[in-house]
Structures are given as structure tokens and as C-alpha cells.
Amino acid sequence: MNLKTTLTTPGWHRTLLLRRTIAAILLLAAGILFTGSILSTDPRVVVFSRDIPAGTEITAQDLELQQIPSDLVPDQVIRTPEEAIGRITASSITAGEWVTAPRFVGTELVSSLTEDDPTAPPTAPPTGPFNMVPLKLADPSIIPLLLPGDTISVISHQPDTGLPATIASGGKVVLVGDTAAADPSTVLIALPQADADAVAAASLNTPLAVVLTGDRAG
């Protein structure tokens, strides 16, 4: 039986031939895709494999590698899981996000939050070098309203008059205590060293509060 007869005559011969043809096409397509993935020069970067709350220490199970076009690779992207394992997330993470250094508590995050603003007026608070200081608030109810990157002032009161006293201004929120592992009344802020020292000293015996002063305050 020739090919033309097989194709035009109903029966199991035609069915078998069609199945073999479809299988061959699928196998060829799979081979092309596999070869393309091997020959591709697109870089592999680390992405978060699941939703992660702020203040979480990253493990290998939280990460996976993903190949993306080189022109889409963001700055400060992390390319190996080992670079991220053990670091602490500074904000809530959504599965599928690229892993970049400023997503974690550390110098990269502080630098991204406190970099000089060329449009800032001459009277703006000084920038860097910045230190991070944990701040236990007298009224922690404001913490859920704070976001990483918010600009805040640290406020206390004068013991003799009870009037407000500004301990430091121009601070940047780095991490809020929104996980079970963190103190829910504590917020981590970045301040110039002298201001960070003043806030740390004041927190030993004075109740402290923060006032939102950045763009979101308007």
C-alpha cells in the first residue's frame, strides 16, 4: 500500500501513520526548543520562589534560577543563590520578583534609601555615611503605616516642660517589625552616625516617637 492510498483510505493504517507523523513533529519541536535553550546566551538570575514577609532570613527553598533577556536584567541583581541565602528581607516579597541587593537589610539598601538628592535644598538634612539603629517606639500603632524608604523625624519630649523635642530628622525607614520573629514595636532606621548615636542614647530612658516627614507626609 503506497502513501497516497494509506492517507485516503480510512482504517488503522491511516490512523497509525497520522499518529507517527504527529509524534515526529512534536519530537522535532521539542528538540528545537531544547537546542535553543542550550545555545541561548541570556543570563540566569535569582528570583524569589514564594511570597516572603519582611524580616525573614532567606533559605535555599526561597530562591530559584530563571533565565531572562540580558536587556531586562535590573541593576544589582543577584546571580547566585549563595549571595542571598542568610540575608534578611527588608520588605514583603512577592513570588517571582527578581532578587536584588537593596531588597535586603544591609549597606546596599541604606545606600539606595539615603543617596544624595540633587534637587534637595541646601538646608536638607545631611546624607551619609549612615548607620542603622533599631528604635523601640512608645506608640507602636504607627508602625503598620510605615514603609521602607519613608523619611521620618524622631521625637521625644523635654522632661521639664513636656514640649516636643526633635532628637533627629531626615531618617529613613529600613525595616519594620511586622513578623513574628521581630519585635512588633521596633522599627529599624538609617541615620547619619551622630544622629544615630543620639537616638540610641535617648532610647535608653526616654519614650520616642516618629513623625512622617517625607513625600508621603504630604
N, C-alpha and C positions, 0 to 999 in steps of 0.2 A: 504494500500500500504506500503510494507516494504522499508527499507532504500536503499537496493540494486536496487530495481525496480525504486525507485524515482530517483536515480543517473543515471541510464542507459536509462531512458525514457525521451525524450525531452518533455518540457512543463513547465507550470508556477510553478508546484510543485518543479521541479528540480531548476529552477531559484530562487525561494524563499529560498530553502534550502541552495544554494550556497551563496546567499546574507547574510543570517543569520550566516553562518559559517565564512565568511569574516569579518562581523561586530564583531563577538565574538573574532576573532583573533586580530583585531585592538584594541578592548577594553582591551584585556588581555595585549597587548604590552604597551598600554598607562598606565595601572596600574603598570606594572613592572617598567617603566621609572619614574613614579611619586614616587613609593616607593623608588627607588634608589636615587632620588634627596633628599628625606626626610632623608634617612639613611646616605647619604654622609657626610663625615667629612671634606671635602675640605673647606677652609676658603673663606669668601666673602670679596672682596676688592673693593675699589672705582676706577672707570675708568672714563675718560672723555667721555661724550656722544656726543660731537660735536667738530669741529675744533674751536680753540680759539687763537686769536692773543696775542702776548706778551703785558704785561701791562694791562691785563684785570682783573677786580675784579670778582672772581668766585661766581656764584649763584647756587642754588639747581638744576636749569634746565641744568647746565653744567655737571652734575655728574649722575652716576648710579652705582649700585652694581652689581658685577659679581663674580661668583664662579669659582675659578681656583685651580688646584692641588697645594698642600702645597709646593712641591719641586720647583715650579715655582715662588713663591711669592718673589718679589725683596726686598732688604733691604730698610728700611724707607718707606715702603708702607703705605698708609693711609687706614684705615679700616672703618671709618665712614664719611659720607658726612660733618658732622658738623665740622670736623677737617680742611676741605678745604674751606668751604664757607667763603667768605670775604677776602681771601688771593689773592695776586697779582701774576699773571703768569710772570715768568722771561724770557720766550721764547715762540715761537709759538708752539701750541699744536695740535696734530692730534687726531681725534676721535678714541676711543678705547685704547688709551695709559693708562697704569696704573698711578694712582695719587701717586707720591712720594714727600716727603718734599722738596728735592732740586729743584723741578720744580717751586717753588715759591720764591719770594724775601723774604729773611729772614736769620736768623743765620745758618740754615741748608745749604742753598745754598752757603753762604760765606764760611762755613767750607769745603764744598765739592770742592770749587774752589781754596782755599788757603791752603789746608792741606800740611804738610811738604813733600817735595820730597826727599827720601833718596839718590837719585842719584845726587842731586844738588851740585855744587861745594861750597866750604866754602865761596866764595865771593858773593854767590847768595843773593838777597835782603831778608831781614828778613821776617819771616812769623808770623802771628797772635800775639796778637789779632788784628783783622781787623775791621775798621769802613767803612760804606758805605757813599759815598759823591756824590751828583749829580754834574755833570760837564757840563757846557754850552760851547760848542766848537765854536771857531771863524770861523771854516770852517766845517759846519755840513755835507758836502758832503761825508765825510769818514764814517759816522755812518752806512749807509746800508752795509758797508763792514765788520763791527764788529759783532762778535758773543759772546754770553755769555761764559765766560771762557777764552777769549783771554787775553794774557798778554800785557800790554801797559806801555809806559812811558808818563808822562805829561810834555809837553814842552811849554816854553814861550820864551821871548827874553829879553836881557839886554837893559834897556832904553837908556843907554849912547852909546852903540856900535851897538845895533841891532842884536848881535850874539845870537844864541840859548842858552837857559839856561834850564837845566833839573830841574823841580820842584820835581818830584817823579818818581820812577821807580818800576817795579815789581807789578804794579796794575793789578787787574783782572776785566774784564768787567762783570757786573752783569745783567744790563738791558739796552736796547737801546730804545730810544723814537720812536717806529715805529707804534704807534697807534694814532688815532685822539684825544684821551684823554690825551696824553702825549705831552710834548714839543718836536717836532721833532729834535731840535738842542741839546738835552740834552742826556747824557749817564750817567748811574749810575755805579760807580766803587767802588771796595773794596781796601782799602789801610791800612797799619799799622797806628795807631792813629796819630802819629806825622806827617806822610806824608799827611794823610787826612786833618789835620788841616792846613798844609802849602798850599795844593791845594785849600781848601776853602777860605783861606785868599787871595791867589793870584788871584782867580777868581773874586774878588770884583772890581779890577781895571786894570786887565791885560788880554789881549786876550790869550786863551790857546788852545793848540792842543795836539793830542795824536799820538804816534808812535807805531805801532805794533811791538813787540819785542819777542814774544813767538815762539812756534814751527811753527805757520803758517806764520811767517815772513820769514822763510827760503824757 
